[in-house]
Amino acid sequence: MNDIRRTILWVILGFSLVMLWDQWQAYNGRKATFFPGPAVVQPQGAATAASAPNSLPTGVPTASSGVAGADQIAGAVPAVAAPATAPAAARELVMVETDVYKLSFDTEGGSLVKAEMLKHADMADRGRNFVLFDDSKDRVYLAQSGLIAGAGGPALPTHKSVMTLAPGERSLKEGSQSLELRFESAEVGGVQLIKTYTLTRGSYVVAVKHEVVNLGASAIAPQLYLQLVRDGNKPPGESSFYFTFTGPAVYTEAQKYQKVEFSDIEKGKVDIEKSAQNGYVAMVQHYFASAWLLADGIKRDLFMRKVDTNLYSVGMIAPLESIAPGARKTIATTLYAGPQEEKVLEALSPGLELVKDYGWLTILAKPLYWLLDKLHGFISNWGWSIVALVLLLKIAFYWLNAKAYSSMAKMKAVNPRITEMRERLKDNPQQMQQEMMRIYREEKVNPMGGCFPIMVQIPVFIALYWVLLASVEMRNAPWIGWIHDLSSPDPFYILPIVMTLTTVLQTSLNPAPPDPLQAKMMWFMPLAFSVMFFFFPAGLVLYWITNNVLSIAQQWVINTRMGVPPKFHLPKF
C-alpha cells in the first residue's frame, strides 16, 4: 500500500512540474506546449503612447486641501505621451554622455527617455550596450516629473510642457567630475519649472533639482510629482527559467518593501501604503532598477496605476509650501537608474538594496552575498569565489552531512536483507511492513535519518541560488576558458553535461529502493532536473557541480570508514 502511495505521489509531482512549465511558458509570452491559451498582449511602444489623451482630468483636489488620497490625485498626473497638438519642431532629443551613461533627454518635459549603460552589454546582442530607459516602437520605459495644481487652478508645467535647454557641455570631459543640464519651461499658469540634472563621474545616481518660480500675482501651492513609466513586458532576452520579478515597487519605513505585479495593477489589486514621509518608488527588473528618491520628512503620496494599453506607472506626489509672487521654491530629488549593486543601493537610501530581490529567503541570502563578496575581494574571480563559498558551506555543514551519509550507508548495508524479505513476503504486504520495521530496529537504522540533515540545508542552498541569480556582478563576469559570462548559459553545454554526470554518480552511490518502480523514479527525477540546467546561468551550474563533487567525496569517505565499500547502483530499466 505504501509503495502504491509513493508511486501516486511521484506521478502527481511529475504532472505538476509539467503543468508548472506549461503555464510558465504562457506567462512569459511563449506558446504553451500542452494547453495553449489566448495570446499575450504585445508591447504597444511609443505608437500606443502617442494616442494618450492630452487634457488633465477634472476633479483635481485643491491645493489648500494638501495631498489628497493617492488613488484620486494620481489621476491628476498627465498621461505619458506627448500631446497630439505639440508641434514636432518644438521637441528635441538631447544626447548626453558620461563614463557610464549615454543618455537621451526629451525637451518635452525634460524627461529622461533613454539610458544606455556603457559598462554593461546587452544579453541578447553582446555587441550592443544594455539599454534600461527607452522610448521606441518595441519598449517604453521613462522617468518623468512635473507639477500639478489644485482643483480650479490653472494648468502648470508638466512632463508634457516643452522646455528649452540652457547652453552647456553635452559630455563629461576628461578631468571633470560632474555634468549639468538645465531645462527651463515657459510660463504656464503663472509658474515656471526649472529642472537641473547633475551627472557624476562613475555614478548611476542622478541629482535632479526642481525649481518652481512664481511669476504670477498671487501665492501658489503646487504639488510635485515624480513617476516611472514602463510597459508590462519582461526584459528582452530574459529566460523562462529565471523566476525573477519585473514591475513596480515602493518602500516606506512603516510597510517596508512592497512589490506589485503588473497583472495586479490591471485587476485593481494594488494594496500599498498610500501616504508616507519617507521611502522611494521604483521599477525593478532582473539585475537593474530605477528609483525616484525624496529626502525623509517630506510628505508624499504613493501611487501605482495603468496609464494606457500595456503601460503602467509608479510614482509619488509631494506638496510644496506656499510660494509668494516673485519667489521660488527648490526641491531636491534623486533619480537612480542602473545595476543592482548592493553596496551602492544601501548607501543611497534605506531599503533601496531590497530591489535586488532574494525572495522570501533574504535573511539568509544577504549574509551569503556578503561572504561571497569578501571571497571575491581575495580571489578576484567570481567563478572561483563561488567554488570557495560552496566549499565553506560544505565545511560548515560537515557534521550534518556526515549523519545523513552514515544513515544512507546503514541503509545500504541492510538493503540485501530487505530485498530478500520483500521477495519472500511479496504476497503478504502487512507482514512485509512488520518484518521491515523489525529489521530496521535490530540494525538501528532510521529510514528518515538521511533526509532530515539534508532538509536543514535546503534553505541555505536555495538562498545561495537566489544570490547567484540576482547578483549583477555575475553579468559578463568570466570564469575560465570558454566561460566568459557567469550569468549566461554555457555556450558549449560542457558544465551542464558535467553536472548531469555528477548527479548520476551521486544518485548511483545512494542505496537503491527495494521497490523497482521507486528505483526507476529515483533515477528519473534527477535526470529530468538536470535537463533544466542546460538553460541555467553558468554560475548556477558551477555552484551545483561543486556541491555535487564535494558531496560525492564526503559520502565516499564516510562509507569507507563505516566498512560499507562505495558501490555504484546503476538503474535496471
SEMI-13314 format. One line per 4 residues: for each residue x, y, z of C-alpha. Coordinates in steps of 0.5 Angstrom, whole numbers, plus 500, padded with zeros to 3 digits. Example, Ala and Ser with C-alpha at 12.3 -4.5 7.8 and 13.67 -1.06 7.14 Angstrom:
BEGIN
525 491 516  527 498 514
# end
This chain:
BEGIN
500 500 500  506 505 502  509 503 495  503 505 491
502 512 495  509 513 494  508 512 486  502 516 486
506 522 489  511 521 484  506 522 479  503 528 482
509 531 483  511 530 475  505 532 473  505 538 477
512 540 474  509 539 467  503 544 469  508 549 472
513 549 466  507 550 461  504 556 465  511 559 466
512 559 458  505 562 457  506 567 463  513 569 459
509 570 453  511 564 449  506 559 446  504 554 452
507 547 450  501 543 452  495 547 454  495 553 449
491 559 451  490 566 449  496 570 446  499 575 451
498 583 450  505 585 446  508 592 447  505 598 444
511 602 445  511 609 443  506 609 438  501 607 443
503 612 448  502 618 442  495 617 443  494 618 450
490 624 452  493 631 453  488 634 458  488 634 465
482 630 469  477 634 472  476 634 480  483 635 482
484 637 489  485 644 491  492 646 493  489 648 500
487 641 502  494 638 502  496 632 499  490 628 497
489 621 497  494 617 492  488 614 488  485 621 487
491 625 486  495 620 481  489 622 476  492 629 476
498 627 473  498 628 466  498 622 461  505 619 459
505 621 452  507 628 448  500 632 446  498 631 439
498 638 438  505 639 440  509 642 434  514 637 432
520 642 431  519 645 438  521 638 441  529 636 441
532 630 444  539 632 447  544 627 448  549 627 454
555 622 455  559 621 462  564 615 463  558 610 465
552 613 461  550 615 454  543 619 456  537 622 452
533 627 455  527 630 451  526 637 451  519 636 452
518 636 460  526 635 460  524 628 461  530 622 461
527 618 455  534 613 454  539 611 459  545 606 455
550 603 460  557 604 457  559 598 462  554 593 461
553 589 455  546 587 452  545 580 454  541 579 447
547 582 443  553 583 446  556 588 441  551 593 444
551 596 450  545 595 455  539 600 455  535 601 461
530 607 460  528 607 452  522 610 448  522 606 442
517 602 438  518 596 442  519 599 449  517 604 453
521 606 460  521 613 462  523 618 468  518 624 469
517 629 473  513 636 473  508 640 477  500 639 479
495 645 482  489 644 486  482 644 483  480 650 479
487 652 479  491 654 472  495 648 469  502 648 471
509 646 467  509 638 467  513 633 463  509 635 457
511 642 457  516 644 452  523 646 455  529 650 453
536 647 455  541 652 457  548 652 453  553 648 456
557 641 456  554 635 453  559 630 455  563 629 461
570 632 460  577 629 462  578 632 469  571 634 470
567 630 476  560 633 474  556 635 468  550 639 469
544 640 464  539 646 466  532 645 463  527 651 463
520 651 462  516 657 459  511 661 464  505 656 465
499 659 469  504 664 472  509 659 474  516 657 471
519 650 472  527 649 472  530 642 472  537 641 473
540 634 472  547 633 475  551 627 473  557 625 477
563 621 474  563 614 475  556 614 478  549 612 476
546 617 481  543 623 478  541 629 482  535 633 480
534 640 483  527 642 481  526 650 482  519 653 482
518 660 480  512 664 482  511 669 476  504 671 478
501 676 482  498 671 488  501 666 492  501 659 490
502 652 493  503 647 487  505 639 488  511 636 485
510 629 482  516 624 480  514 618 476  517 612 473
513 609 467  514 603 463  511 597 459  509 591 462
513 586 459  519 582 461  526 585 459  528 583 452
532 576 453  530 574 460  530 567 460  524 563 463
528 559 468  530 566 471  524 567 476  525 574 477
521 580 479  519 585 474  515 591 476  514 597 481
516 597 488  515 602 494  519 603 500  517 606 507
519 605 514  512 603 516  511 598 511  518 596 508
519 594 501  512 592 497  512 590 490  506 589 486
506 585 479  503 589 473  497 584 473  495 586 480
495 593 477  491 591 471  486 588 476  486 594 481
489 590 487  494 595 489  495 595 496  501 599 498
502 605 503  499 611 500  502 616 505  509 617 508
514 622 510  520 617 508  522 612 502  522 611 495
518 609 489  522 604 484  521 600 478  525 593 478
528 588 473  533 583 473  540 586 475  537 593 474
533 598 477  531 605 477  528 609 483  526 616 485
528 619 492  526 624 496  529 627 503  526 624 509
521 628 513  518 631 506  510 629 506  509 625 500
503 620 497  505 614 493  501 611 487  501 606 482
497 606 476  495 604 469  496 609 464  495 606 457
495 600 454  500 595 457  503 602 460  504 603 468
507 608 472  509 608 480  510 615 483  510 620 489
507 627 489  509 632 494  506 638 496  510 645 496
510 650 501  506 656 499  510 661 494  509 668 494
509 672 488  516 673 485  519 668 490  522 661 488
522 654 492  527 649 491  526 641 492  532 637 491
530 630 489  535 624 486  534 619 481  538 612 481
538 608 474  543 603 474  545 596 476  543 593 483
550 594 486  548 592 493  553 597 497  551 603 492
544 602 494  545 601 501  549 608 502  544 611 497
537 610 501  535 606 507  532 600 504  534 601 497
538 595 497  532 591 497  530 592 490  536 586 489
530 581 490  532 575 494  525 573 495  523 570 502
530 568 504  533 575 504  535 574 511  540 568 509
542 571 502  544 577 505  550 574 509  551 569 504
552 575 499  557 579 504  561 573 505  561 572 497
564 579 496  569 578 501  572 572 498  572 576 491
576 581 495  581 576 496  580 572 490  578 577 484
575 572 480  567 571 481  567 564 479  573 561 484
569 565 489  563 561 488  567 555 489  570 557 495
564 559 498  561 552 497  567 549 500  566 554 506
559 552 507  560 544 506  565 545 512  560 549 516
555 543 515  560 537 515  557 534 521  550 534 519
552 531 512  556 526 516  550 524 520  546 524 513
551 520 509  552 515 515  545 513 515  545 512 508
551 507 509  547 503 514  541 503 509  546 500 504
548 495 509  541 492 510  539 493 503  540 486 501
536 483 507  530 488 506  531 486 498  531 478 500
525 479 505  521 483 500  521 478 495  520 473 500
513 476 503  511 480 497  504 476 497  503 479 505
504 487 505  502 487 512  507 482 514  513 485 510
512 492 513  512 489 520  519 485 518  522 491 515
521 495 521  524 489 526  530 489 521  531 497 522
530 496 530  535 491 530  540 494 526  539 501 529
537 504 522  533 510 522  530 511 514  529 518 515
536 519 518  539 521 512  533 526 510  533 531 516
540 533 516  540 535 508  533 538 509  536 543 514
541 545 509  536 546 503  534 554 505  541 556 505
543 553 498  536 556 496  538 563 498  545 562 495
542 560 489  538 567 489  544 570 491  548 568 484
541 569 480  540 576 483  547 579 483  549 583 477
556 582 479  556 576 475  554 579 469  559 579 464
564 576 469  569 571 466  571 564 470  576 560 466
577 559 458  570 559 455  566 561 461  566 569 459
559 570 463  557 567 469  550 570 468  549 566 462
548 559 460  555 555 458  555 556 450  558 549 449
554 546 455  560 543 458  558 545 465  551 542 464
554 536 462  559 535 468  553 537 472  549 531 470
555 526 470  556 528 478  548 528 479  548 521 476
554 519 480  552 522 487  545 518 485  549 511 484
552 512 491  546 512 495  542 505 497  537 503 491
530 503 494  528 496 494  521 497 490  523 497 483
519 503 481  521 507 486  528 505 484  527 508 477
524 514 480  530 515 484  534 516 477  528 519 473
528 526 478  535 528 478  536 527 470  530 531 469
532 536 474  539 536 470  536 538 464  534 545 466
541 546 468  542 547 460  539 553 461  541 556 467
547 561 468  554 558 468  555 561 475  549 557 478
551 551 474  558 551 477  555 552 484  551 546 483
557 542 480  562 544 486  556 542 491  556 535 488
563 534 487  564 535 495  558 531 497  561 525 493
567 526 496  565 526 503  560 521 502  565 516 499
570 518 505  564 516 510  562 510 507  569 507 507
570 509 514  564 505 516  566 499 513  561 500 507
565 500 501  562 505 496  558 502 490  555 504 484
548 502 484  546 503 476  539 503 474  536 497 471
530 499 466
# end
